[in-house]
Amino acid sequence: FVTTLGNTIYYPNEAYTQTQAGIDVTIHECTHLYDQKRFNFLYTLAYALPQLLFLPSLLLFLISWKLAIPVALFFLLPIPAPWRTYFEKRAYSVQLYVYKQVWGSSLAELYTAADDLNKFFTNSTYYFMWPFGEDGSLRSVAANVSVGNDPIDDPALMTIVDALVLAAKV
């Protein structure tokens, strides 16, 4: 797995960064870095909810362990995470754009990628962040980027993404 903590992107190994997947995921993670800078602490808080509520629920042990245990365990359940879903959908939209701009993916390939990315919303990769599945918007993004449109309406982010795409092509 590749993950971003703070301002650092962590990779499984250095060789991974030189692969197609490594390039795609790097730009995906840069989208998270951009959102983190844009929203500051609110990004971290929103991304980690609702599971983050497990930590303050431990204070309930000061009142009663009978109350604390079920509440704490509840927050460890894979409760849907709408804000994590929102931020991941943005990053996956950018990733579809990268597939088209860097690798020249066709519309059919973009649809397949969108369907594959949708699985991450419903499986354990992101702790079942949106078990209902995303609403098909990644397929809409795939259609839009296949004709040359930006995946999201955020000119500052797209300036960064376009610079990263240009660097990836070199």
N, C-alpha and C positions, 0 to 999 in steps of 0.2 A: 504494500500500500504506500501511497504518497500522501503526506499530510502537511498542513501548515499550522504552526504554532507561533504566535507572535508574528515576527517579521521573517521567519525562517521557513523554507520549504524543505522537508525531509524526504529523501529518496531511499529506496531499498539498497541501491549501490550507485556508484558513479557511472557505470556503463549504461544504466537505465536512462540517464538523461540524454543519451545520444540516439535513442530509439524513437520511432514514430510515436509510440504511446507516451514516452517520456516528454516529448515536445508538446503533444496534445494536453497532457495533464499539467505541465508547467504553466501553460497559458490559462488553463482552468483555475489553477491555484493562484495565479496572478489576479484573476478576477476576484477571488476571495480577499487577497491583500488589498485591492482597491476598495472593496466594500468595507473592509475593516478600517481603513483610513477614513473613509467617508462617514461611517456611522460611529466610529470610536468604540467606546465600551458597550454601547447598545448592540453592536454587531455580535460581540462575544456573548453577551447575555442572551440575546434573542436566539442565536444559533444553538446554544446549549439547553434552552428550555424545551420541554418541561423537566427533563431528567436532572437538570441542575438543582431543582427544588428538593432533591434528595438530601443535599447537604444541610439546608436549614431545618428540614424535617427532623434531623437528628437531635435538635434542641428539645424536641418533645420528650426525650428521655428524662429531661429534668422534671417533667410533670408526671409522666406515667409510661412505663415500657409497654403497657397494653395498648396505649394509643400510638406510641412512637413506631412500633414494629409494623403495623399495617399501613400507616401513612408512609413510612420510609419505603417499604416494599412497593407500595402503589407507584411512587415516583421512579422506581427502577424498572417498571413495566415499559414496554415499547409503546408509549402513548404517542399519538401523532404529533409531529413537530412542524407546525405551519411555517414558522420563520426559517427553520433549516431548509425546508422544502423550497421556500422562496429563493433563498440564496443559492442553493444547489441548482435550481432551475435556471437561474441567471448564468451560472458558470457552465452548465451543460449547453445552454444556448450558444455561448461563446465557443464552446468546444465543437459544436456542429459547424459553426462558421469557420473554424480552423480546418476542419475536415475538407470543406469546400475550397478555401483559399490556399491552403498549403498543399493538400494532397489531391485536389481536383475531383473530389467525390461526386458521383452522379446523384440525381434525385433519389433513385432507388437505393443507393448506398446510404444516403442521408436518412431516408425513412427507416432502413434497417438499423442504423446507428441510433436513431431516436427511440426506436422500440427497445433496443438493448439498454440504452441509458435509463429508460423508464423503469426497468427492473430494479435499479438501485434505490428507487423510492420505496419499493415494497419489500425488499429483502433485508437481511441482517447487515449488509454492508454499512448502512447508515442507521442501524438499529430500527428498522421498519419505520422510517421517518414519516412516510405517508402511505399507510397500508392500502389505501383505496386506489393507488396508482395515480400518476399525474394525469391531467385532464386532456391529453392529446395536444397540448400546446407545443411540445417539442416537435411533433410532426408539422405543425404550422410553421415553426421556426425553420425546420428543414426545407419546406417549400419556399419560404422567403429567402433564405441564404442561397438556395440553388439558382435563383434569378439575380443574385448580386446585392440583395438588401442586407442591411445590418441586422443582427439577431435581436438586439434590444435598443431601445431609444435612450442612449446614454452617450452623448458625443465625447465626453472626456474619457470614459472607459474605452470606447471604440478607437480613439486616437492611440491609446496605449496598446490595445490589441493589434491594431494594424501595424504598429512598429514591431511588435513581437512576431507577427506573421511575416513581415518583411525579413526580419533577422532569421527566422526559421527557414526561409527559402534560400538563404545564402549558403 
